[in-house]
Each structure stands twice: as structure tokens, then as C-alpha cells.
Amino acid sequence: MMMLRYACGMIPRKLSLVLTGLFAISSALAAPQAATVPVTIRVTDPSGTGVPHAQVRIIPAPDAAEKTETDEKGQLPVALKAGGYAIFVRLAGFKSGIAHLDVVSADLSQADAHAAQTFSIGLEVSATGSPTVSPISTKDGLLVSAYPYHDSMGFSFADLKAMPHITATFHNTHTNAEETYSGVRLADLLAKLGAPLGSELRGQALANYVVATGSDGYQALLALAEVDPSFHPGEVLVADAMNGKRLDEHSGPLKLVVTEDKRPARSVRNLTTIELKLLP
């Protein structure tokens, strides 16, 4: 038998996302590794009317090739195995919708196993109260984009300073000196934009990568797995201080620091933008 468990987060403007699961699993389908649950994703406008042609993305993607657009009734049927899924909805004229869905297997009685059950989730869009402004001038902070997970977000220097900081030591082979940086984990910033991290970083999500750009146009690339501390050793920081002092004009006000690199070639000085992308 399968059960659905869910949590959600949405960003401003009227868009509703409804996930409905209806299933009945017979004893012939009882093997957990093969069982799936039919789930209908329904996208509605503020009046509750289904909206056709909304673009839907599921991470990790289902095994079978699925449609990625709602039908004329605003619905998209999918079959999902046990596990966690991030669901993203985009529609012209609306802010992106984001939901998290857990499909969990459970051992139930034979009577329950043959009973059809329906699970419905109604998500009403509301403001998140985020302190950030999007877009933001790169002279005033850091611009982070993570399409299709979220619209671009700007983090002012004050926003970044208010976030939890960690310290990490990096050996700079250019100067042959130990440097201790303080900053915000890049993973913490990307998490605010719904990036698939932790248990969701698997399957297709492993094709995500990050491009960091400095004010002079210098760029460096990291796999998303390198950024996730639960997946990869070391730290990837958006640093604003070194050896107890604010970064100087040569390096700052922000600098990307990758502590596991043997050479500081990916430590982008004068960091202005972070882009999360997915291989085509």
C-alpha cells in the first residue's frame, strides 16, 4: 500500500496547486520496489478553475516519459514510486508554484490494501515575507537565479550579513598562506530558492550545476553535488570576511570560496551572481 505525505512552500501571486492521489493496490502489486501511486497534479486560478497548459516539472523525474503540461482541465496525471518529490509549476502571468510531496510505503491489512484512497492538497498562494528584493543591483548585493525552481532572488549585503555564518580555512597556493574565511554556505542560499539538496539530490537532480560570476566577468562552475555539504566534503562559501576582517576591494565585498580545491581558481573574487542550471 502507498500513502502520501506532503509539505509545501509558495511564492507571491494567486496560483493554486492541487495534488490528488487515487489508488488501489492489489496483492499482485504488493512488492515495494514495483509499486507506484497514480497522482493527479491540478493547477487552478484564484477562482478554482483548472488552468490548461501550465508547465509542470517533477524532480526526481518519474521513470516513464511523462507529459509536462496540464491538459484542458488543468490536470496532469503521473505515476510515482515511494520517495520525495519537488514539484514546480510555471505559467505566464503567475509567479512560480512550488510543492513538496512524499510518497511513503506502508504495510496495511489486506482489506485496506484493496481499498481506494484519495489524498488532496490545496495550496493557496500567499506572500512568504522574504526580506530579499528581486531583482537587485549586483552593486548592492548578490543575485541568485535557480530556474525552474524559483524566480531570481536578490540578497543585499545586509541580508547576507544577517544569515548564519560559518568559518572555514583554505590554503592559498598562490600566496602559500592559510586563509580563514567567514561567510554563508552557498547551499543555504540555494535552499531558499527550492534547489534540490539533501535527500532530493539524486537522479536527474544530479545534472544541476552552479555558475559563479564576478564583476569582471570571470566565471567558475561547480556541480550542485559539490555545493551540498551532505553530499561532498569541504565547504563552498559566499564569504564576506577573511582572517577576521571584511574583504577588501580587491577580493570583495563577496567572494566564492571552495575549500576542497587545491588551487584557488574557482574562488571567484568580487562575486555578483550565482546561477543554478540543469544540463539539457
Secondary structure by P-SEA (a helix, b strand, c coil): cbbbbbcccccccbbbbbbbbbbcccccccccccbbbbbbbbbbccccccccccbbbbccccccccccccccccbbbbbbcbbbbbbbbbbccccbbbbbbbbbbbbbccccccbbbbbbbbbbbbbcccccccccccccbbbbbccccccbbbbcaaaaaacbbbbbbbbcccccbbbbbbcccaaaaaaaaccccccccccccccbbbbbbccccbbbbbcccccccccccccccccccccccccccccccbbbbbccccccccccccccbbbbbbcc
